[in-house]
Amino acid sequence: MSKEPISSWTDAVGIATLNSVASKRVPQWPNGLYEYQVEPISCLLNQEHILLFVGTGSGKKALFIIPLV
């Protein structure tokens, strides 16, 4: 039983998949990603360029780790 490939990481299925992967693969994040992390990560996975300004300790590292997972 094969699943359909994700057409866009920014649609509802792509965002749900991101949160599912994050919550399953990173036990410290049982609720998945924060809202402000989902959009930049989905854009990165769609091979779009982003520029993000956020404060220290806000979870920027997830932008690098989750696409690798």
PDB file of N, CA, C, O and CB in Angstrom:
ATOM      1  N   MET A   1       0.833  -1.166   0.000  1.00  0.00           N
ATOM      2  CA  MET A   1       0.000   0.000   0.000  1.00  0.00           C
ATOM      3  C   MET A   1       0.883   1.236   0.000  1.00  0.00           C
ATOM      4  O   MET A   1       1.420   1.609   1.043  1.00  0.00           O
ATOM      5  CB  MET A   1      -0.951  -0.006   1.200  1.00  0.00           C
ATOM      6  N   SER A   2       1.040   1.865  -1.128  1.00  0.00           N
ATOM      7  CA  SER A   2       1.898   3.044  -1.214  1.00  0.00           C
ATOM      8  C   SER A   2       1.063   4.308  -1.053  1.00  0.00           C
ATOM      9  O   SER A   2      -0.088   4.377  -1.485  1.00  0.00           O
ATOM     10  CB  SER A   2       2.664   3.070  -2.555  1.00  0.00           C
ATOM     11  N   LYS A   3       1.661   5.285  -0.433  1.00  0.00           N
ATOM     12  CA  LYS A   3       0.993   6.568  -0.240  1.00  0.00           C
ATOM     13  C   LYS A   3       1.394   7.509  -1.359  1.00  0.00           C
ATOM     14  O   LYS A   3       2.464   7.379  -1.953  1.00  0.00           O
ATOM     15  CB  LYS A   3       1.340   7.180   1.141  1.00  0.00           C
ATOM     16  N   GLU A   4       0.515   8.454  -1.632  1.00  0.00           N
ATOM     17  CA  GLU A   4       0.808   9.463  -2.646  1.00  0.00           C
ATOM     18  C   GLU A   4       1.929  10.361  -2.170  1.00  0.00           C
ATOM     19  O   GLU A   4       1.961  10.708  -0.990  1.00  0.00           O
ATOM     20  CB  GLU A   4      -0.444  10.294  -2.974  1.00  0.00           C
ATOM     21  N   PRO A   5       2.862  10.758  -3.044  1.00  0.00           N
ATOM     22  CA  PRO A   5       3.917  11.679  -2.619  1.00  0.00           C
ATOM     23  C   PRO A   5       3.337  13.046  -2.280  1.00  0.00           C
ATOM     24  O   PRO A   5       2.304  13.450  -2.814  1.00  0.00           O
ATOM     25  CB  PRO A   5       4.986  11.815  -3.714  1.00  0.00           C
ATOM     26  N   ILE A   6       4.012  13.737  -1.394  1.00  0.00           N
ATOM     27  CA  ILE A   6       3.567  15.073  -0.995  1.00  0.00           C
ATOM     28  C   ILE A   6       3.862  16.033  -2.136  1.00  0.00           C
ATOM     29  O   ILE A   6       5.005  16.167  -2.572  1.00  0.00           O
ATOM     30  CB  ILE A   6       4.266  15.540   0.328  1.00  0.00           C
ATOM     31  N   SER A   7       2.814  16.701  -2.615  1.00  0.00           N
ATOM     32  CA  SER A   7       2.992  17.606  -3.744  1.00  0.00           C
ATOM     33  C   SER A   7       3.580  18.942  -3.313  1.00  0.00           C
ATOM     34  O   SER A   7       4.350  19.563  -4.045  1.00  0.00           O
ATOM     35  CB  SER A   7       1.669  17.830  -4.447  1.00  0.00           C
ATOM     36  N   SER A   8       3.209  19.365  -2.132  1.00  0.00           N
ATOM     37  CA  SER A   8       3.718  20.627  -1.615  1.00  0.00           C
ATOM     38  C   SER A   8       3.785  20.542  -0.099  1.00  0.00           C
ATOM     39  O   SER A   8       2.821  20.137   0.550  1.00  0.00           O
ATOM     40  CB  SER A   8       2.830  21.819  -2.066  1.00  0.00           C
ATOM     41  N   TRP A   9       4.900  20.915   0.449  1.00  0.00           N
ATOM     42  CA  TRP A   9       5.055  20.875   1.900  1.00  0.00           C
ATOM     43  C   TRP A   9       4.266  21.974   2.581  1.00  0.00           C
ATOM     44  O   TRP A   9       4.111  21.950   3.802  1.00  0.00           O
ATOM     45  CB  TRP A   9       6.515  20.986   2.274  1.00  0.00           C
ATOM     46  N   THR A  10       3.762  22.942   1.822  1.00  0.00           N
ATOM     47  CA  THR A  10       3.019  24.042   2.432  1.00  0.00           C
ATOM     48  C   THR A  10       1.519  23.785   2.486  1.00  0.00           C
ATOM     49  O   THR A  10       0.783  24.587   3.061  1.00  0.00           O
ATOM     50  CB  THR A  10       3.283  25.316   1.675  1.00  0.00           C
ATOM     51  N   ASP A  11       1.044  22.680   1.898  1.00  0.00           N
ATOM     52  CA  ASP A  11      -0.385  22.384   2.001  1.00  0.00           C
ATOM     53  C   ASP A  11      -0.678  21.664   3.318  1.00  0.00           C
ATOM     54  O   ASP A  11       0.237  21.368   4.086  1.00  0.00           O
ATOM     55  CB  ASP A  11      -0.854  21.527   0.798  1.00  0.00           C
ATOM     56  N   ALA A  12      -1.938  21.387   3.570  1.00  0.00           N
ATOM     57  CA  ALA A  12      -2.354  20.806   4.852  1.00  0.00           C
ATOM     58  C   ALA A  12      -1.703  19.449   5.104  1.00  0.00           C
ATOM     59  O   ALA A  12      -1.322  19.148   6.236  1.00  0.00           O
ATOM     60  CB  ALA A  12      -3.870  20.664   4.895  1.00  0.00           C
ATOM     61  N   VAL A  13      -1.571  18.630   4.069  1.00  0.00           N
ATOM     62  CA  VAL A  13      -0.960  17.305   4.228  1.00  0.00           C
ATOM     63  C   VAL A  13       0.526  17.441   4.548  1.00  0.00           C
ATOM     64  O   VAL A  13       1.048  16.719   5.398  1.00  0.00           O
ATOM     65  CB  VAL A  13      -1.157  16.455   2.949  1.00  0.00           C
ATOM     66  N   GLY A  14       1.200  18.350   3.879  1.00  0.00           N
ATOM     67  CA  GLY A  14       2.620  18.567   4.133  1.00  0.00           C
ATOM     68  C   GLY A  14       2.890  19.057   5.543  1.00  0.00           C
ATOM     69  O   GLY A  14       3.829  18.600   6.195  1.00  0.00           O
ATOM     70  N   ILE A  15       2.072  19.986   6.014  1.00  0.00           N
ATOM     71  CA  ILE A  15       2.240  20.524   7.361  1.00  0.00           C
ATOM     72  C   ILE A  15       1.952  19.451   8.410  1.00  0.00           C
ATOM     73  O   ILE A  15       2.656  19.358   9.415  1.00  0.00           O
ATOM     74  CB  ILE A  15       1.320  21.738   7.573  1.00  0.00           C
ATOM     75  N   ALA A  16       0.922  18.645   8.178  1.00  0.00           N
ATOM     76  CA  ALA A  16       0.613  17.550   9.105  1.00  0.00           C
ATOM     77  C   ALA A  16       1.752  16.541   9.133  1.00  0.00           C
ATOM     78  O   ALA A  16       2.086  16.008  10.191  1.00  0.00           O
ATOM     79  CB  ALA A  16      -0.707  16.854   8.709  1.00  0.00           C
ATOM     80  N   THR A  17       2.346  16.278   7.981  1.00  0.00           N
ATOM     81  CA  THR A  17       3.474  15.348   7.911  1.00  0.00           C
ATOM     82  C   THR A  17       4.672  15.890   8.678  1.00  0.00           C
ATOM     83  O   THR A  17       5.327  15.145   9.408  1.00  0.00           O
ATOM     84  CB  THR A  17       3.860  15.081   6.450  1.00  0.00           C
ATOM     85  N   LEU A  18       4.967  17.176   8.522  1.00  0.00           N
ATOM     86  CA  LEU A  18       6.071  17.789   9.262  1.00  0.00           C
ATOM     87  C   LEU A  18       5.886  17.637  10.771  1.00  0.00           C
ATOM     88  O   LEU A  18       6.814  17.240  11.477  1.00  0.00           O
ATOM     89  CB  LEU A  18       6.193  19.269   8.899  1.00  0.00           C
ATOM     90  N   ASN A  19       4.705  17.948  11.255  1.00  0.00           N
ATOM     91  CA  ASN A  19       4.440  17.836  12.687  1.00  0.00           C
ATOM     92  C   ASN A  19       4.495  16.393  13.157  1.00  0.00           C
ATOM     93  O   ASN A  19       4.956  16.114  14.264  1.00  0.00           O
ATOM     94  CB  ASN A  19       3.085  18.434  13.019  1.00  0.00           C
ATOM     95  N   SER A  20       4.032  15.485  12.328  1.00  0.00           N
ATOM     96  CA  SER A  20       4.072  14.069  12.690  1.00  0.00           C
ATOM     97  C   SER A  20       5.507  13.569  12.801  1.00  0.00           C
ATOM     98  O   SER A  20       5.860  12.881  13.759  1.00  0.00           O
ATOM     99  CB  SER A  20       3.304  13.235  11.663  1.00  0.00           C
ATOM    100  N   VAL A  21       6.326  13.915  11.825  1.00  0.00           N
ATOM    101  CA  VAL A  21       7.735  13.499  11.839  1.00  0.00           C
ATOM    102  C   VAL A  21       8.451  14.098  13.043  1.00  0.00           C
ATOM    103  O   VAL A  21       9.200  13.407  13.735  1.00  0.00           O
ATOM    104  CB  VAL A  21       8.445  13.922  10.531  1.00  0.00           C
ATOM    105  N   ALA A  22       8.222  15.373  13.288  1.00  0.00           N
ATOM    106  CA  ALA A  22       8.893  16.040  14.413  1.00  0.00           C
ATOM    107  C   ALA A  22       8.504  15.410  15.743  1.00  0.00           C
ATOM    108  O   ALA A  22       9.362  15.180  16.595  1.00  0.00           O
ATOM    109  CB  ALA A  22       8.555  17.536  14.428  1.00  0.00           C
ATOM    110  N   SER A  23       7.230  15.132  15.928  1.00  0.00           N
ATOM    111  CA  SER A  23       6.795  14.583  17.218  1.00  0.00           C
ATOM    112  C   SER A  23       7.223  13.134  17.406  1.00  0.00           C
ATOM    113  O   SER A  23       7.446  12.702  18.537  1.00  0.00           O
ATOM    114  CB  SER A  23       5.286  14.685  17.345  1.00  0.00           C
ATOM    115  N   LYS A  24       7.342  12.375  16.321  1.00  0.00           N
ATOM    116  CA  LYS A  24       7.758  10.965  16.426  1.00  0.00           C
ATOM    117  C   LYS A  24       9.270  10.813  16.540  1.00  0.00           C
ATOM    118  O   LYS A  24       9.750   9.953  17.278  1.00  0.00           O
ATOM    119  CB  LYS A  24       7.262  10.181  15.219  1.00  0.00           C
ATOM    120  N   ARG A  25      10.010  11.622  15.833  1.00  0.00           N
ATOM    121  CA  ARG A  25      11.468  11.470  15.774  1.00  0.00           C
ATOM    122  C   ARG A  25      12.218  12.270  16.823  1.00  0.00           C
ATOM    123  O   ARG A  25      13.367  11.957  17.133  1.00  0.00           O
ATOM    124  CB  ARG A  25      11.956  11.867  14.427  1.00  0.00           C
ATOM    125  N   VAL A  26      11.588  13.291  17.370  1.00  0.00           N
ATOM    126  CA  VAL A  26      12.228  14.104  18.399  1.00  0.00           C
ATOM    127  C   VAL A  26      11.360  14.012  19.657  1.00  0.00           C
ATOM    128  O   VAL A  26      10.400  14.767  19.805  1.00  0.00           O
ATOM    129  CB  VAL A  26      12.410  15.604  17.926  1.00  0.00           C
ATOM    130  N   PRO A  27      11.699  13.084  20.570  1.00  0.00           N
ATOM    131  CA  PRO A  27      10.856  12.858  21.743  1.00  0.00           C
ATOM    132  C   PRO A  27      10.655  14.093  22.621  1.00  0.00           C
ATOM    133  O   PRO A  27       9.655  14.182  23.334  1.00  0.00           O
ATOM    134  CB  PRO A  27      11.446  11.769  22.567  1.00  0.00           C
ATOM    135  N   GLN A  28      11.581  15.039  22.581  1.00  0.00           N
ATOM    136  CA  GLN A  28      11.453  16.259  23.381  1.00  0.00           C
ATOM    137  C   GLN A  28      10.363  17.181  22.840  1.00  0.00           C
ATOM    138  O   GLN A  28       9.989  18.144  23.510  1.00  0.00           O
ATOM    139  CB  GLN A  28      12.783  17.002  23.421  1.00  0.00           C
ATOM    140  N   TRP A  29       9.850  16.907  21.650  1.00  0.00           N
ATOM    141  CA  TRP A  29       8.817  17.731  21.026  1.00  0.00           C
ATOM    142  C   TRP A  29       7.550  16.911  20.807  1.00  0.00           C
ATOM    143  O   TRP A  29       7.181  16.668  19.658  1.00  0.00           O
ATOM    144  CB  TRP A  29       9.318  18.313  19.688  1.00  0.00           C
ATOM    145  N   PRO A  30       6.873  16.475  21.866  1.00  0.00           N
ATOM    146  CA  PRO A  30       5.693  15.611  21.693  1.00  0.00           C
ATOM    147  C   PRO A  30       4.541  16.287  20.955  1.00  0.00           C
ATOM    148  O   PRO A  30       3.692  15.608  20.377  1.00  0.00           O
ATOM    149  CB  PRO A  30       5.206  15.146  23.038  1.00  0.00           C
ATOM    150  N   ASN A  31       4.505  17.612  20.971  1.00  0.00           N
ATOM    151  CA  ASN A  31       3.431  18.339  20.285  1.00  0.00           C
ATOM    152  C   ASN A  31       3.820  18.790  18.886  1.00  0.00           C
ATOM    153  O   ASN A  31       3.072  19.530  18.247  1.00  0.00           O
ATOM    154  CB  ASN A  31       3.022  19.539  21.099  1.00  0.00           C
ATOM    155  N   GLY A  32       4.971  18.359  18.402  1.00  0.00           N
ATOM    156  CA  GLY A  32       5.418  18.765  17.076  1.00  0.00           C
ATOM    157  C   GLY A  32       6.109  20.116  17.105  1.00  0.00           C
ATOM    158  O   GLY A  32       6.656  20.530  18.127  1.00  0.00           O
ATOM    159  N   LEU A  33       6.075  20.784  15.985  1.00  0.00           N
ATOM    160  CA  LEU A  33       6.750  22.067  15.824  1.00  0.00           C
ATOM    161  C   LEU A  33       5.860  23.220  16.267  1.00  0.00           C
ATOM    162  O   LEU A  33       4.636  23.099  16.312  1.00  0.00           O
ATOM    163  CB  LEU A  33       7.175  22.263  14.375  1.00  0.00           C
ATOM    164  N   TYR A  34       6.498  24.338  16.594  1.00  0.00           N
ATOM    165  CA  TYR A  34       5.753  25.567  16.836  1.00  0.00           C
ATOM    166  C   TYR A  34       5.256  26.108  15.497  1.00  0.00           C
ATOM    167  O   TYR A  34       5.835  25.819  14.450  1.00  0.00           O
ATOM    168  CB  TYR A  34       6.635  26.624  17.576  1.00  0.00           C
ATOM    169  N   GLU A  35       4.190  26.885  15.536  1.00  0.00           N
ATOM    170  CA  GLU A  35       3.625  27.439  14.298  1.00  0.00           C
ATOM    171  C   GLU A  35       4.651  28.237  13.499  1.00  0.00           C
ATOM    172  O   GLU A  35       4.705  28.143  12.273  1.00  0.00           O
ATOM    173  CB  GLU A  35       2.431  28.326  14.620  1.00  0.00           C
ATOM    174  N   TYR A  36       5.470  29.029  14.209  1.00  0.00           N
ATOM    175  CA  TYR A  36       6.440  29.875  13.495  1.00  0.00           C
ATOM    176  C   TYR A  36       7.602  29.064  12.910  1.00  0.00           C
ATOM    177  O   TYR A  36       8.402  29.611  12.151  1.00  0.00           O
ATOM    178  CB  TYR A  36       6.989  30.946  14.436  1.00  0.00           C
ATOM    179  N   GLN A  37       7.710  27.777  13.246  1.00  0.00           N
ATOM    180  CA  GLN A  37       8.738  26.921  12.664  1.00  0.00           C
ATOM    181  C   GLN A  37       8.232  26.197  11.421  1.00  0.00           C
ATOM    182  O   GLN A  37       9.011  25.886  10.520  1.00  0.00           O
ATOM    183  CB  GLN A  37       9.221  25.909  13.692  1.00  0.00           C
ATOM    184  N   VAL A  38       6.942  25.930  11.371  1.00  0.00           N
ATOM    185  CA  VAL A  38       6.384  25.119  10.292  1.00  0.00           C
ATOM    186  C   VAL A  38       6.522  25.798   8.933  1.00  0.00           C
ATOM    187  O   VAL A  38       6.962  25.168   7.971  1.00  0.00           O
ATOM    188  CB  VAL A  38       4.922  24.820  10.569  1.00  0.00           C
ATOM    189  N   GLU A  39       6.154  27.068   8.842  1.00  0.00           N
ATOM    190  CA  GLU A  39       6.184  27.751   7.544  1.00  0.00           C
ATOM    191  C   GLU A  39       7.590  27.811   6.938  1.00  0.00           C
ATOM    192  O   GLU A  39       7.749  27.466   5.767  1.00  0.00           O
ATOM    193  CB  GLU A  39       5.637  29.159   7.693  1.00  0.00           C
ATOM    194  N   PRO A  40       8.620  28.237   7.689  1.00  0.00           N
ATOM    195  CA  PRO A  40       9.950  28.265   7.079  1.00  0.00           C
ATOM    196  C   PRO A  40      10.463  26.875   6.693  1.00  0.00           C
ATOM    197  O   PRO A  40      11.113  26.722   5.659  1.00  0.00           O
ATOM    198  CB  PRO A  40      10.930  28.916   8.027  1.00  0.00           C
ATOM    199  N   ILE A  41      10.176  25.865   7.514  1.00  0.00           N
ATOM    200  CA  ILE A  41      10.643  24.513   7.193  1.00  0.00           C
ATOM    201  C   ILE A  41       9.946  24.001   5.934  1.00  0.00           C
ATOM    202  O   ILE A  41      10.586  23.392   5.076  1.00  0.00           O
ATOM    203  CB  ILE A  41      10.389  23.549   8.379  1.00  0.00           C
ATOM    204  N   SER A  42       8.646  24.243   5.820  1.00  0.00           N
ATOM    205  CA  SER A  42       7.934  23.790   4.621  1.00  0.00           C
ATOM    206  C   SER A  42       8.440  24.512   3.373  1.00  0.00           C
ATOM    207  O   SER A  42       8.515  23.912   2.301  1.00  0.00           O
ATOM    208  CB  SER A  42       6.422  24.014   4.780  1.00  0.00           C
ATOM    209  N   CYS A  43       8.783  25.775   3.500  1.00  0.00           N
ATOM    210  CA  CYS A  43       9.358  26.506   2.359  1.00  0.00           C
ATOM    211  C   CYS A  43      10.721  25.944   1.974  1.00  0.00           C
ATOM    212  O   CYS A  43      11.026  25.802   0.790  1.00  0.00           O
ATOM    213  CB  CYS A  43       9.486  28.002   2.688  1.00  0.00           C
ATOM    214  N   LEU A  44      11.538  25.624   2.973  1.00  0.00           N
ATOM    215  CA  LEU A  44      12.845  25.021   2.685  1.00  0.00           C
ATOM    216  C   LEU A  44      12.696  23.688   1.955  1.00  0.00           C
ATOM    217  O   LEU A  44      13.429  23.408   1.006  1.00  0.00           O
ATOM    218  CB  LEU A  44      13.634  24.817   3.983  1.00  0.00           C
ATOM    219  N   LEU A  45      11.745  22.871   2.402  1.00  0.00           N
ATOM    220  CA  LEU A  45      11.526  21.581   1.765  1.00  0.00           C
ATOM    221  C   LEU A  45      10.969  21.724   0.353  1.00  0.00           C
ATOM    222  O   LEU A  45      11.128  20.822  -0.470  1.00  0.00           O
ATOM    223  CB  LEU A  45      10.587  20.743   2.603  1.00  0.00           C
ATOM    224  N   ASN A  46      10.318  22.849   0.066  1.00  0.00           N
ATOM    225  CA  ASN A  46       9.863  23.151  -1.293  1.00  0.00           C
ATOM    226  C   ASN A  46      10.959  23.813  -2.123  1.00  0.00           C
ATOM    227  O   ASN A  46      10.714  24.265  -3.241  1.00  0.00           O
ATOM    228  CB  ASN A  46       8.634  24.053  -1.249  1.00  0.00           C
ATOM    229  N   GLN A  47      12.159  23.866  -1.571  1.00  0.00           N
ATOM    230  CA  GLN A  47      13.337  24.450  -2.212  1.00  0.00           C
ATOM    231  C   GLN A  47      13.166  25.934  -2.494  1.00  0.00           C
ATOM    232  O   GLN A  47      13.616  26.441  -3.521  1.00  0.00           O
ATOM    233  CB  GLN A  47      13.639  23.723  -3.501  1.00  0.00           C
ATOM    234  N   GLU A  48      12.509  26.623  -1.567  1.00  0.00           N
ATOM    235  CA  GLU A  48      12.364  28.073  -1.652  1.00  0.00           C
ATOM    236  C   GLU A  48      13.389  28.722  -0.732  1.00  0.00           C
ATOM    237  O   GLU A  48      13.803  28.125   0.261  1.00  0.00           O
ATOM    238  CB  GLU A  48      10.918  28.517  -1.277  1.00  0.00           C
ATOM    239  N   HIS A  49      13.792  29.926  -1.055  1.00  0.00           N
ATOM    240  CA  HIS A  49      14.718  30.682  -0.214  1.00  0.00           C
ATOM    241  C   HIS A  49      13.940  31.380   0.894  1.00  0.00           C
ATOM    242  O   HIS A  49      12.823  31.852   0.684  1.00  0.00           O
ATOM    243  CB  HIS A  49      15.517  31.714  -1.055  1.00  0.00           C
ATOM    244  N   ILE A  50      14.542  31.438   2.070  1.00  0.00           N
ATOM    245  CA  ILE A  50      13.893  32.140   3.177  1.00  0.00           C
ATOM    246  C   ILE A  50      14.914  33.020   3.882  1.00  0.00           C
ATOM    247  O   ILE A  50      16.121  32.790   3.800  1.00  0.00           O
ATOM    248  CB  ILE A  50      13.250  31.137   4.174  1.00  0.00           C
ATOM    249  N   LEU A  51      14.412  34.016   4.567  1.00  0.00           N
ATOM    250  CA  LEU A  51      15.201  34.858   5.445  1.00  0.00           C
ATOM    251  C   LEU A  51      14.389  34.986   6.725  1.00  0.00           C
ATOM    252  O   LEU A  51      13.257  35.470   6.697  1.00  0.00           O
ATOM    253  CB  LEU A  51      15.527  36.272   4.795  1.00  0.00           C
ATOM    254  N   LEU A  52      14.953  34.558   7.836  1.00  0.00           N
ATOM    255  CA  LEU A  52      14.204  34.490   9.085  1.00  0.00           C
ATOM    256  C   LEU A  52      14.941  35.245  10.177  1.00  0.00           C
ATOM    257  O   LEU A  52      16.127  35.019  10.417  1.00  0.00           O
ATOM    258  CB  LEU A  52      13.972  33.029   9.505  1.00  0.00           C
ATOM    259  N   PHE A  53      14.224  36.140  10.831  1.00  0.00           N
ATOM    260  CA  PHE A  53      14.756  36.873  11.975  1.00  0.00           C
ATOM    261  C   PHE A  53      13.953  36.486  13.203  1.00  0.00           C
ATOM    262  O   PHE A  53      12.771  36.815  13.297  1.00  0.00           O
ATOM    263  CB  PHE A  53      14.709  38.414  11.738  1.00  0.00           C
ATOM    264  N   VAL A  54      14.570  35.800  14.136  1.00  0.00           N
ATOM    265  CA  VAL A  54      13.917  35.446  15.399  1.00  0.00           C
ATOM    266  C   VAL A  54      14.938  35.565  16.518  1.00  0.00           C
ATOM    267  O   VAL A  54      16.144  35.602  16.275  1.00  0.00           O
ATOM    268  CB  VAL A  54      13.312  34.003  15.346  1.00  0.00           C
ATOM    269  N   GLY A  55      14.449  35.623  17.723  1.00  0.00           N
ATOM    270  CA  GLY A  55      15.314  35.835  18.872  1.00  0.00           C
ATOM    271  C   GLY A  55      16.124  34.609  19.285  1.00  0.00           C
ATOM    272  O   GLY A  55      15.893  33.493  18.820  1.00  0.00           O
ATOM    273  N   THR A  56      17.068  34.859  20.166  1.00  0.00           N
ATOM    274  CA  THR A  56      17.889  33.798  20.720  1.00  0.00           C
ATOM    275  C   THR A  56      17.021  32.823  21.499  1.00  0.00           C
ATOM    276  O   THR A  56      16.151  33.234  22.267  1.00  0.00           O
ATOM    277  CB  THR A  56      18.991  34.376  21.617  1.00  0.00           C
ATOM    278  N   GLY A  57      17.258  31.528  21.299  1.00  0.00           N
ATOM    279  CA  GLY A  57      16.520  30.498  22.012  1.00  0.00           C
ATOM    280  C   GLY A  57      15.113  30.255  21.503  1.00  0.00           C
ATOM    281  O   GLY A  57      14.285  29.691  22.218  1.00  0.00           O
ATOM    282  N   SER A  58      14.831  30.672  20.276  1.00  0.00           N
ATOM    283  CA  SER A  58      13.470  30.540  19.755  1.00  0.00           C
ATOM    284  C   SER A  58      13.247  29.288  18.920  1.00  0.00           C
ATOM    285  O   SER A  58      12.131  29.062  18.451  1.00  0.00           O
ATOM    286  CB  SER A  58      13.133  31.736  18.936  1.00  0.00           C
ATOM    287  N   GLY A  59      14.262  28.477  18.722  1.00  0.00           N
ATOM    288  CA  GLY A  59      14.088  27.228  17.990  1.00  0.00           C
ATOM    289  C   GLY A  59      14.546  27.248  16.551  1.00  0.00           C
ATOM    290  O   GLY A  59      14.024  26.506  15.719  1.00  0.00           O
ATOM    291  N   LYS A  60      15.522  28.095  16.246  1.00  0.00           N
ATOM    292  CA  LYS A  60      16.038  28.158  14.872  1.00  0.00           C
ATOM    293  C   LYS A  60      16.687  26.844  14.449  1.00  0.00           C
ATOM    294  O   LYS A  60      16.660  26.484  13.273  1.00  0.00           O
ATOM    295  CB  LYS A  60      17.048  29.297  14.740  1.00  0.00           C
ATOM    296  N   LYS A  61      17.262  26.139  15.400  1.00  0.00           N
ATOM    297  CA  LYS A  61      17.956  24.891  15.081  1.00  0.00           C
ATOM    298  C   LYS A  61      17.026  23.880  14.412  1.00  0.00           C
ATOM    299  O   LYS A  61      17.480  23.060  13.615  1.00  0.00           O
ATOM    300  CB  LYS A  61      18.556  24.286  16.347  1.00  0.00           C
ATOM    301  N   ALA A  62      15.742  23.928  14.724  1.00  0.00           N
ATOM    302  CA  ALA A  62      14.775  23.021  14.099  1.00  0.00           C
ATOM    303  C   ALA A  62      14.729  23.211  12.589  1.00  0.00           C
ATOM    304  O   ALA A  62      14.433  22.271  11.852  1.00  0.00           O
ATOM    305  CB  ALA A  62      13.382  23.238  14.692  1.00  0.00           C
ATOM    306  N   LEU A  63      15.023  24.430  12.124  1.00  0.00           N
ATOM    307  CA  LEU A  63      15.019  24.692  10.685  1.00  0.00           C
ATOM    308  C   LEU A  63      16.104  23.910   9.964  1.00  0.00           C
ATOM    309  O   LEU A  63      15.989  23.641   8.769  1.00  0.00           O
ATOM    310  CB  LEU A  63      15.197  26.175  10.421  1.00  0.00           C
ATOM    311  N   PHE A  64      17.147  23.546  10.678  1.00  0.00           N
ATOM    312  CA  PHE A  64      18.214  22.768  10.080  1.00  0.00           C
ATOM    313  C   PHE A  64      18.042  21.272  10.330  1.00  0.00           C
ATOM    314  O   PHE A  64      18.385  20.450   9.481  1.00  0.00           O
ATOM    315  CB  PHE A  64      19.547  23.230  10.613  1.00  0.00           C
ATOM    316  N   ILE A  65      17.514  20.930  11.493  1.00  0.00           N
ATOM    317  CA  ILE A  65      17.443  19.524  11.882  1.00  0.00           C
ATOM    318  C   ILE A  65      16.281  18.785  11.229  1.00  0.00           C
ATOM    319  O   ILE A  65      16.475  17.697  10.688  1.00  0.00           O
ATOM    320  CB  ILE A  65      17.329  19.414  13.378  1.00  0.00           C
ATOM    321  N   ILE A  66      15.096  19.345  11.268  1.00  0.00           N
ATOM    322  CA  ILE A  66      13.901  18.639  10.770  1.00  0.00           C
ATOM    323  C   ILE A  66      14.001  18.285   9.286  1.00  0.00           C
ATOM    324  O   ILE A  66      13.635  17.163   8.935  1.00  0.00           O
ATOM    325  CB  ILE A  66      12.661  19.493  11.002  1.00  0.00           C
ATOM    326  N   PRO A  67      14.465  19.151   8.396  1.00  0.00           N
ATOM    327  CA  PRO A  67      14.605  18.708   7.000  1.00  0.00           C
ATOM    328  C   PRO A  67      15.584  17.531   6.842  1.00  0.00           C
ATOM    329  O   PRO A  67      15.445  16.740   5.909  1.00  0.00           O
ATOM    330  CB  PRO A  67      15.072  19.878   6.135  1.00  0.00           C
ATOM    331  N   LEU A  68      16.548  17.411   7.722  1.00  0.00           N
ATOM    332  CA  LEU A  68      17.474  16.280   7.653  1.00  0.00           C
ATOM    333  C   LEU A  68      16.829  14.981   8.118  1.00  0.00           C
ATOM    334  O   LEU A  68      17.167  13.895   7.648  1.00  0.00           O
ATOM    335  CB  LEU A  68      18.707  16.566   8.489  1.00  0.00           C
ATOM    336  N   VAL A  69      15.892  15.121   9.052  1.00  0.00           N
ATOM    337  CA  VAL A  69      15.210  13.933   9.603  1.00  0.00           C
ATOM    338  C   VAL A  69      14.258  13.397   8.554  1.00  0.00           C
ATOM    339  O   VAL A  69      13.575  12.401   8.792  1.00  0.00           O
ATOM    340  CB  VAL A  69      14.440  14.269  10.929  1.00  0.00           C
TER     341      VAL A  69
END
